[in-house]
């Protein structure tokens, strides 16, 4: 028997986990940006 063929639901699961990882990375990057932005605004107002 050759390599096992992935079922459609397995492909969907893999795609979803990859998408989730990308979303988490983007969210953490956005959070870092917002954090630094709010810090600069805070130091500017004080």
C-alpha positions in Angstrom: 0.0 0.0 0.0 1.3 3.4 -0.9 0.8 6.6 1.1 -2.5 7.1 2.8 -4.9 9.5 1.2 -6.2 12.2 3.5 -9.9 12.4 4.0 -11.6 15.7 3.2 -12.4 16.3 6.9 -8.8 15.6 7.8 -7.7 18.2 5.2 -10.2 20.7 6.7 -8.9 20.0 10.2 -5.3 20.6 9.1 -6.3 23.8 7.2 -8.2 25.1 10.2 -5.3 24.5 12.6 -3.0 26.3 10.2 -5.4 29.2 10.0 -5.7 29.2 13.8 -2.0 29.5 14.2 -1.8 32.3 11.7 -4.6 34.1 13.5 -2.9 33.7 16.8 0.4 35.1 15.4 -1.5 38.1 13.9 -3.4 38.7 17.1 -0.2 38.7 19.2 1.4 41.1 16.7 -1.6 43.4 16.8 -1.6 43.3 20.6 2.1 44.2 20.8 1.4 47.1 18.4 -1.6 48.3 20.5 0.4 47.9 23.7 3.3 50.1 22.5 0.9 52.6 21.0 -1.1 52.9 24.2 2.2 53.2 26.1 3.3 56.1 23.9 -0.1 57.8 24.1 0.0 57.4 27.9 3.5 58.9 28.2 2.4 61.7 25.8 -0.6 62.7 27.9 1.3 62.5 31.2 
